[in-house]
Amino acid sequence: MGAAQALRLGRGLYRKRDRFRNLLGGTVPERLYLDHAATTPMLRVARDAVASAMENWANPSSPHAEGRAARAALEEARARIKAALGWTHELIFTSGASEAISIALARTTGDATLVSAVEHDAVHRVAPEAYALPVSADGLVARDALYGRLSALGARRPLVAIQHANNETGVLQPLDTLGQAVRDKHGIFFADCAQTAGKLPLPDADLIAVSAHKLGGPPGIGALLVRDLGTITPSGGQEKGYRPGTENLPGAIGFAAAVEAGRGWMSRAADLRQHLDAAIEAAGGQVVAKGAERIPTIASYQMPGKAASVQLIQFDMAGIAVSAGSACSSGTLKTSRVLGAMGRDVQEAAEVIRVSFGPETSRADIYRFIETWQRIRG
């Protein structure tokens, strides 16, 4: 099925919503949210923390008593986040992971930039001319390929950007091994940890991007973790001169509350994802990057013969929120760059959807998704 045909069919399904609901068994049940890789609903502790901070907020840069109290609260939040993440170096508050990525890639003192082919779009937007690192069919960067590219470039201090977990497939890169290759070449190692911070231990990197809303914190707040401030150029303003703009104190306090909530639910997520993988394969689907280590909270599945655009509509009508490895945008079907880099053709990539878990995802939720998948698969 071509992209245009899939879109026409999808629009037709929306126009026939009532009829399709009957095919799914009548009234659509309550909503089931399985798109936590896009954003995770705020945890109650984070909502309460933000609400409390909004009651007594002042500009942390002001010299009066209220400003000094706000500054103390901001620094306390900074210390709490660092402690929860196990980070002992610098933390620059940002508006989110995208801004952290921009600072890391645009203002680092390296003389050449390399990025993996499966990085988030935010990385490729900031560094469109960067040298691309190829990946395997499972989406992994090979140490030998990285080392070879670094040797061929001959840069004195290269900047290498490799994500911890892919936001579409969940594939975990072997950052300990890759980071050592970067250090062997006297480079600067940047890791996008938007999907893993607060869920998995941080990698050993020089620069790390993290996001609050991916782990149950408020939107509009994130951080760039910096081992040595000398690796990035200052810009003036707040955050020790490395990020201008009034600090988001309520957001920082909510961020701290969310990251302190812990990751005790990750073992349960691993069990759920394993169960879901097996059920999808039994139902005739394919697990993307099955052979790679993946974060337990993210999985991508191909439903052969069924366009992702159609799947998304049918899941949505069944009350289930998921996303796609190939996304519909402004009336056109955009093939996933990540899946293309992994060697999947346009047809295969256009049949992939992403399922992602949060702290409240249950076994009953997984059963419901599987039953709906089977009905859609036919």
N, C-alpha and C positions, 0 to 999 in steps of 0.2 A: 504494500500500500504506500503510495507516494504521500509527501507532506501535505500537498493541497487537498488530496482526497481525504486524508485523515482529519484535516481541519474542517472540511465540509461535513464529514460525518459527525464530528464533535459538536458543531453548531446545531446539526439536526437533532442530536440527543438532547441538547439543552431545550430546544423548542418542544420536544416530546417528553418533558420531564415527568409528568404525571404517569404517562404510559410506561416509562422505564421503571419508575418506582414500583409499579405493579409487578414488573418482571423480577424485581429484587425481593418480592415478598410483601408488598404493601407499604405501610407507613415507615418512613426512614427513622431509625432509632436515634438516640442522642449522639452528639458528635464525639468522634474518637480522633484525637490529635496525635499523629505519628510523623511530625515534621520538625522534631526538636533540633535537627542540625541547622535549620533555618533560624529558629529562635525558640528558646524554652520559656514557657510562661514563668513569670516571677514567682519565686518561692515566697511563702507567707512571711518568713523571717525577713526577707529582703524588702517586701512591701511595707512591713511594719517599721523597718529601720529607716526607709526613705520618708515615710509619713512623719515619723518622729523628728527626723532631721529638718524637714520643711517647717516645723513649728518654731525653731530657733536658729534660723540661718542668717549668716552675715557673710560679707566678702572676706575670704581668708587673707587677702592682701591689705585690708584696712588696718590702720595702726591703733584704732580704739579698742576698748575692752571686748566688744562684741566680735570684732575682727580677729583679735588675738585668740579668743575662744574658738572661733571657726578654724583658725590655723591649727590650733592644737588638735581639734577633732579630725581635721584632714590628715595630719601626720599620724594620728592614732590609726585611722583607717588604712593608710599606706603601710604602716608596720604590721597590721593584722593581715593584710593581703599577702605581703611578703612572707610572713610566718606560715600562713596556710599553704602557700605554694612551695615553701621550702627554698626561697630565693633570698640570698644574703647581700645582693649588690643593689644597684639603683633601680628605682621604679618611677617612670614618668607617666602621669595620668594623661590619657587621650580621650577622644570622643568614641573610641572603639578600636577594633583590630585594624580596620582599613586605614585609619590615620596612623596607627602605630607602624603599619607596613610602609606607608608613605614616608614617614620620618626615617625609618631604618634604611630604605633603599635610595631615597633621594638625598639624604644628608650624611651618608657614611663616607669615610675618607678612603675607601678602597679605590683601586685604579682599573678594575674590570669587574663586571657583574655577571654571574651565572645563576640561572634559575631552572628548576625542573619543569618539564613540559606539562606537568599536571598541577601546577600551582593554582591558587585561587585567582580569579580574574583581577582582583585588586593588585596582585603582584605584577601581572602582565601589563596592566594599565600604567603603573609607575615606571616599569623597566621594559618598555617595548623593544628596545634594541639589545637586550641582554642575550648572552649566549645560552642556548637551550640545552638542557641535559635530557637525553632520551630516557624512556622508561621501558620496562619489560611488559609482556602481555598482562601481568598482574599489577602493573602500575608502579613498579619499584625502580629506584635509581640504583645502578650498580656501582660499587666502590671503584672498580677498575675503570669504568667509563668516566667517573668523576675525576679520578686521579690523572687519567690520560688527557682529559680536556684541560685540566689545570696545568699540566706539564706543557701541553702544546701552546697555551696562551703565553706562558712565561711571565705572567703578571707578578709584580713585587708583593702586592697585598690585595688579592682578589676578594670580592664579596660574594658569598654563595648563599642563595636562599632556597631552602628545602623545607616543605611543610612537615609537621609531625604526623597528622592524620588527614587524608584527603576528605574534603567536605562532601563529595559525591559517593565515593566507594567505601570510605572508612579505612582504606589501606594505610598501615603504619609504616613509615619509612625507617630504615635502620640507622637512626641518627647518630648513635654512638660510633658506629663504624665510619659513616660518612663525615661526621664532625672531625674525626681523627685525621682523615685524608685532607680536610681543609686546613687543620692546624699544621700538618706536615709541610704544607705549602705556604705557611705564614699568612693564611687568609683570615677573613672575618666571617663567622658562621651565623646566619640568621635563620630562625625557625618560627614559622607561623603555627602557633599552638592554640588557635581560636577554638578548635574542636576538642582539644585534649586537656587544656588547663583546668585544674580542679577535678579532673577525672583520672588522669594518669600522672605519674611523676614527670617533672619538667626534664627536658633533655639538657645535655651539657653544651650550651650555645652561648655566643657572645651577645646576641640580641634575640629577644623573644616577644612576639605579639600575642596578647591575650584579650579576651572579650568577656564582659560581664553577662550579656544577655544570652550567651550560649550555655551558661551554667546556672541559670535561674536568677541572675541579677537583673538590674534595671537596664534598659536600652540607653544608648548615648554615653556610655562610659566604658573604657578599656584601659590598657596600659601597654607601654613598651618597657620591657625589662632589659636593663643595660648592664653588662659586666663592667665596662670602662667607659665613662662619659667622653673620653678622648677619642672614641671611635666615631662620634657623630658631631657635626658642627652645630653650635648653638644658634638660636633664632631670635633671642631676646624675649622679654616678657616673663611669664610665670614658669613654674616647674624648673627652677634653677637656671632659667634662661633658655630652656630647650623646647618650650611649648607656650606660645602666647595665648591669652584668653583667661577669663575668670574661671577658676576651678569649680567643677561640679561637685560640691560637697555632699549634697544628698545622694547623688549617684555613687560617689566613692564609699559612703557609709553603707549603702545598699549592696554594693559590690563586695565589701568585706563580709557582710552578713551571709551572702550567698555562698562565697567560696569557703567559709568556715563550716557550712552545712555538711561538708565531707562527701566522700565518694563510696560509702559503704554499700550503695546499691549497684555498683558496677558488676559484682559477681552474679547478681540476679539478671542483669542485662545480658551478660554473656550466655547464661543459660537460655534466656528467651531467644536470643539471636540464633543460637545453635538449633533450637527447636524450629524456628522459622525457616532457616536455611534448608533443613531436612524436608520440611513440609512443602516448600516451594519446588524443590527438585522432584519430590514425589508427584506433584501436580503438573509436571511437564515444564516448569520454569528453569531458568539458569541463574546461578549465583555468580555475580560479577566479582572477579578477583578471588575466587574461592581458595586458591592456593597460597594467598598471602596472609600474613597476620593483619587483622583488622581490629579497629576499636570496637568494642561490643555494642556501641550505641548507633552505629550506622551500617546499613547494608543496601546494596543495589541489586535489583532482580530484573531479568529480561523475560518478558512474556512473548514467546515467538508468535508472530502473526498478528499481534495486537499493538497498534501504535500507542506510545506513552500518552499522547494527547487525549486519546479516547479512554485509556485506563484512568487518567486523572479525573476526567469528568464522571466516569462510572463510580469510582471510589467516592468522589465527593457527593454524588447523589445517594450513595449508600451511607453517608454520614462519616466518612473517613478521610482525613486530611493527610495526603502524602505529597511528594514532589517528584520531579523527573530528572533523569540523567540528560535528557534532551528536553528543553523547556520551550513552551509556547510563549512568544513575546511579540506584542504588537501585530498579531494576526499572521505571524510567520513561525515556522518550526525551525528552531536553531539547534543544530547538532552539537552535542557535548564535545567541547575541545578535549576534556579529560579522557573520555572514552575513545576518541579518535587517536589520541596519543598512545593509548594502550592497544591499538591495532584493530579496533572494532570498526566495521564499515558503517556507512550512514544508516542502512536499514536496521542493523543490529542496535546501534546507538539510539535509534528512534523508538525502540521498544523497551527501554530501560526506565524503571522508576526507582526512587529512593525511599526507604523506610528508616526512620530514626526514632530512637527511644529517649524517654526522659525518666526522672526519678519515680514517677507515679505509674509508668507503663506496667501492666499486669499480664499474667498468662491469659486471662480472659480476653484482654485486648488482642493478643496475638491470635487466639483461636478465632476471634471475630474477623480479623484481617484475612486469615487463611481461608475461611469459609467464603468471604467475599471474593477473594482472588479466584477461587475455584469456580464460582458462578460466572465471573467475568471471562475467565479462560474458556469456559464452555465445554 
